[in-house]
Amino acid sequence: MSCWRVILAILFPPLAVCDQGCGSFTIVFLLTALGWVPGVIAALIILNKQQ
C-alpha cells in the first residue's frame, strides 16, 4: 500500500479501490455514501488486504 493510495483513500475512498474490482468499489461507495468514516475504513482494509 503506497503513501499515495492511503492519501487517496482518506480523501475519496471509492477512487482508491477502483482497480480492485467492481464489488470492492461498490461496497466502498455505498459505505462512503452512508458516512465518510466507514468508507475510509473499508478502503484501507481492502487496500491492506491486497498485499
Secondary structure, DSSP 8 states (H G I E B T S, - for coil): --HHHHHHHHH-HHHHTGGG-HHHHHHHHHHHHH-HHHHHHHHHHHHHHT-
